[in-house]
Amino acid sequence: MKHIYKITGMTCNNCVASVTEKLIKVAGVNKVDVDLEKAEAEISMGKHVSLDILKSTLPKKYTISEKGNYTSEMMSGEVSDKTKLQQLKPLLLIFLYLFSAAFLLNFKRWNTSEAMLDFIGLFFIVFSFFKLLDLKGFPESFRMYDPLAKVFPVYGWLYPFIEVALGLMFLMRFQVTIGIVATIIILGSTTFGVTKALVDKKSIRCACLGTALKLPMTEATFIENAIMLSMAITMLTQLI
């Protein structure tokens, strides 16, 4: 008999290997096929194995549930009673700090275009920092929804460094037009991937702040990307 389960908490192929290794050792389990992108495991059993036994086998960072009973709030082993607002608190705080910093840098001689350049520059620098904290794990999480990273795996490895370069270009006002065009292409790809993940109702981890902070992919992730993309397009139209 075969059963399909939802498994959350997996961010890379090492996680897949770990989950597979633990489940295949359970008495009664004959075969385990784990799909990282779908966050699912198909388990072939010689006799029925209860969900409680499967849960006790996996480390706490992973959550396993029957596919029909799965809830999108069970991300990365977090408790399901956390609201989306609570889960996204780190992201919202960072955005508040970035907006405040961009405002303070420009409030004496206010210029909206200059403030947007500072905001986007600070955005790339800060967000690249979190990605660089786990350069090994970030590409695996990123390629689960970004179209370019899926097609070109090396892009996922380069992405944090691209963000650093773009951040410096905006803050130093160096080749701003090129930086804006690159930003539109990069964020356009990511926004498309985020939108598709939300439409498909995939419960995956948002890699915008790397893997250090376990953020779920929600509507707020789309709004974050949409805001940045809109600002870049606005600046480009002002320069043309």
Helices and strands as residue ranges (DSSP letters): E 2-8, H 13-24, E 29-35, E 40-45, H 51-57, E 63-66, G 67-69, H 84-87, H 89-106, H 112-132, H 138-142, H 147-151, H 153-171, H 176-199, E 205-206, E 215-216, H 219-239
